[in-house]
Amino acid sequence: MSDTQRLTLARIHTLAESILKIHGFSTDQADAIAATVTAAERDGCQSHGLFRIPFYVKALENAHADPTAVPTCRITDSSIVHVDAHGGFCPLALRVGTPAVADKARRHGIAALAIHDTYNIAALWPEVEQLAEQGFVAFAFTTSNAYVSPSGGTQALYGTNPMGFGFPRKGQLPLVFDQASSASARGEIQLHQREGKALPEGWAIDATGAPTTDADAALAGAQLPFGGYKGASIALMVELLAGVLIGENLSAESTLADTHGVGAPLGGEFIMVIDPAHCSGTTDHLARAESLFAAVLDQPGTRLPSQRRYNTRKLHLRQGVDVSRIMLAQLEELDQTPAR
């Protein structure tokens, strides 16, 4: 028997939504989260797909988490839109705030969305891709729990602190990237742990500060920033943008708020949106971008960010997704567990 079972994207969404509802999530919260999880599976981003559903459920062990929260949007004359998630989860807060920040960017040329008091367990590329598909240039930043040591340090202080970027393309899907400021995403280490695989060198240190390729030791120690001090500088920038600037938790503060050790970060997300029509004047920015992309691809062995993900998307839309039977068994058990 194969170690995997092939599921349609519709089945993945239904399974994710069903589990969340059983455990007390509202229809709106469950649908938004399930859509994000399904998009991750569609694009081959396993560490943010069904793998994350138990994290959403476990997050409810924290009394502050509200699976039925209704986000509220505050819009003023400012070009900054604020969404208070009220202890709910980020996918629904994004649904509420994204149309408003897009409207602000069209009118002002540049705008920002500050999401407050939210649990953010998802990837950042869905929101920047959505905005780039509408013709905007978009950046997204969020902190996490403290998992990453500063360059040269031995104690976790920063989050994996990812950043997402989206740029529109002419007649094609946007150029998008979403990357942690750490050498790996937290979920990648957890996947290695689940599968009993050694980590690549340079990903982590153990609790004594010694380099390790053991996933258990890494999770008990600290992750490393990518590129040494360069990645650490980016992690620090994200702490300032998605923590200090919008009055939300730093990664170390999120860890303190994670009273049950769930690993679900509580804080904010900061998104910047630019309308190129206000920037480029008579210049065809899309054509200029394509000339740059062509120059990249002219060199053998290159590819553009997000291209592999888009190729995987085409395959999975056509044939479905192969999902680990071990994980499916865990999810089916959750799907049968009555709500508390």
N, C-alpha and C positions, 0 to 999 in steps of 0.2 A: 504494500500500500504506500502511496506517495505520502510524504511528510506535509503536503499542502493540500488544500481544497480550493477549487476555483469558485469565486463568488462574483455575481454581477455587482455593478456599482449601486444599483437600486437595493440589492440585498444588504450591502454593507451599510447603506444609510438607514435602512429599516432596522437592522440589528443594533446599530449604535443608538438610534433614537429610542428603541424599545427599552434597552438597558437603562438609559438615562431616565426615562419616564417612570420605570419601575422603582427607581431609587429616589423619586421625588422631584425631578426636574420638571419645570413647566413645559408646556408644548413649545413655546417660543424659544426658551433656552435650549431644549433638547434638539429642536430642528436646526438651530444655528450651529450648535456644536457638531451635530451629525454631518451637516453640510461641509464643515471644515475638515473633519476626519475623513470623509469620503473623498474630498478633493486631494488630500494627502495620499490616500491609497491609490487614487486614479493616476497620480503623477509619480508613484514609486517612492514616496517619502515615508517609509515604513515607521520611522521613529516618531512621526506625528500623526499616524493613522490610527487604526483600531488599537494599537499598542497603548494609546493614551487614554482610552475609555476608563480603565481601572483607576487612573489618576484623577479623573473628573469625579468618579464616585467616591474615592477615598478622601478627596478634598472636603467632602461634607462632614468629615470628622471634626473639622475646625468649626466651632460654633458661629464664627463670623460669616462663613460661606452661606450664601442664600441661593438655592437652586431655582427659586421662583421670582427672583429679583426682576424688576422692570426698570431698565435704564432710563434716566432722564437727561434730556439734552438742553443745554443753556446756550442760547444764541443772542448776541448783542451786536452793537455796531462795530465791535472789534473784529479783526480777521481771525481770531482764535475761537474755536468751537470747543465747548466743554461737555463731556458726557460723564455722568456719575453712574457707575455700574451698581452701586449699592451692595457690594459684596457678591455680585453675580459674576458671570464668566464673559470673557472678552469677545467671543464671536457675536453675541447678541448686541453688546455695546457698539461694536463696529457697524452692525446693520443700522443702528440708530444714528450714528454720527457721520458716517461716510457721505451720505447725500448732502448733508449740511456743509461739510468742509469743501466738497466739490463745488457747491454753489458759491461759497465765499471765494474760492480760488479763481473761478471764472470772472467774478466781479472785481476782485482786488489784484489779481495776478499771482498772489502768494497767500497761503492760509495755513493754519495748523489745527490739528485735532488733538486735544488732551483728554485721555481717558483716565478716570480716577476710580480708585477702590475696586479693582477688578482682579480676578484670578486669571492669569494668562498662561495657558499650557500649550498654546498652539504655535505654529510657524507664523512668520511675518509675510511670506511671499503672497498669500492670497489677497491681502488688502492692497499691497502696492501693485500687484498685477491688475486688480479690478480698477484701480485709479488710472493706471497707464493705458488700459484698454479704452478709457474715456478721453485719452489724449493728454493726460497730465504726466508730469514728472513727480515721483513720490518717494519719500524716505519714511521708514518706520524704525522705531527704537523701543526696546523694553529691557528692563532689568529682570533678574530672576532671584532665586535664593543665592547665598554666598557659596559658591563652589570653586572659584578660581583664585589662585594666589597672584599677587602682584609680581611683576618680573623680578626675580631674585629672592622673592619671599618664599615662605613655606606654609603660610596659613591662608585658608580661603577667606577672601574679602569681597571680591567682585562676583557678579553673576556671570553666566556664560554670555550675557549681554549681546544678543543678536541685533543685527541691523539689516533691514531690507531696502532694496532700491528697485524702482521700476522706471523704464523709459519707453515711450511709445515707438512703434515702428510702422512703416508705410506698408499697408496690406498684409501685415504679418502679426503674429502674437508678440507682445512686448518683450523687450529685453528686461530680465528680472534676475536679481540675485538676493539671497537671504543667507547670511552666514553668521555664525557665532564669532565673538572676539576671542574665544578659547580655541585651542587646537582641535577640539571636537565638541559636538553637541552633547549635552548630558544624556539624552536618549540613546545616542550611539554607544556610550559606555554601558548603559543598562541593557541594550540589546546584546552586546558582547557578553555581559554577565549571564543573561538568560540562556545564551547559546554555548556557554563555556569556552569562549574564544579569548585568546590573548589580545591585549591592546597593542596597537602600534607604539613604538617608542616615541617619546616626546609628548604624549597626551597627558600624563599625570604623574604625580608624586604620591607616596604613601604618607601615613600619619607622622613619620619621622622626617619627612622632607626628601627621602631618597626616591630616585626615579623608579617607576614600576610599570609593568605591563599586565599586572593582575587586576581584573576589573573590581573585585571586592576591595582590594587594598586601595585602589584609586578612589572608589566611592567613599571610603573611610578617610582618605587624605584630601588632596586638592587637585583640581584640573589645572593645566598650564595654559597661559595665553598663547595664541599663535604668533610666531615671529618674535618671541621674547618681548622686549620693551615696546615694540610697535603695536602688538596686539593688546598689551596692557594699557597703552595710551588710549586705544579705541574703547576698551572696557571702561576706563575712567570717564571718557567723553559720554558714553551711554548712561553711566550713573548720574552725570550732571544733567543731561537732557531729559531722561525719563524718570529721574528721581528728584533731584534738587530743583530743577527749573519749574516743574509742574506741581511741586509740593507733595510728591509721593514717596513711598518707601525706597530707600537704598537697598541693595541686595542683602546686606547684613541685617537691616531692619526687617526685611521680609522673612529672613530665617527665624528671627525672634518671634514674628507673628505666626509662624508655622508651628503652632503649639503641639501638634501631633506628629511632626516629622513626616508629613505627607509628601513634601517636595513640590507643592503647588504654589508658585510665587503669588504673593498678594502685593499689588502696587499699581503702576500705571503704564500707559503706552503713549508715546509721543509721535505724531505723524505730521510731516511737512508736505505740502502739496503746492506745485508750481504749474501755472498755465503758460506753456511756451509762447502762446499768442501775445503775451505781454512782454516777452523777452527778446524775441528774434527779429522783430520788425518785418522787413520784406524778405528776410532770409528764410529759405525752406529748410527748417531744422531737421525735418524727417529725412530729406534727401541727403543732407550733410552727414547725418548719423549713419545712413546706409553706406555712404562711401567709406566711412571709418570702419564699419563692420566688415565690409568687403576686403579692406586692407588687412584686417585681422585674419580673415578666413583664407586669404591668399597664401598664407604661410602654412605649409604642411603640418599636420598634427594639432592644429588649433580648433577650437570651437567657441561659440559664444555662451555666456552664462545662460542657464535655463534651457538650452537646446536639448540636452539629454532628458530633462524632465518632460519637455513637450513631446519628444519621441516616445517616451514611455506612456504618456497620456494617450497618444493615438493607438498604441497597442492595447492598452487596458480598456479604452472605449470600445474597441472591436471585440475583444475576447474575454474581458473580465480580469479579475485579480486573483493570483494565487496567494492564499492566506495560510499561515502556519496552523496545522491542526491542533498543536498544543495550545496556541493562543485562542483558537476558536473554542476549545473545550473550556478554557477559563472564562471566556466571554459568555458562553451558553450557560455556565453555572451562575454568573451574575444576572443573566437574563431570567433566571428562574427564582432568584432570591426576592422575597417580598420586601416592599419598602418598609423602612423602620417606622 
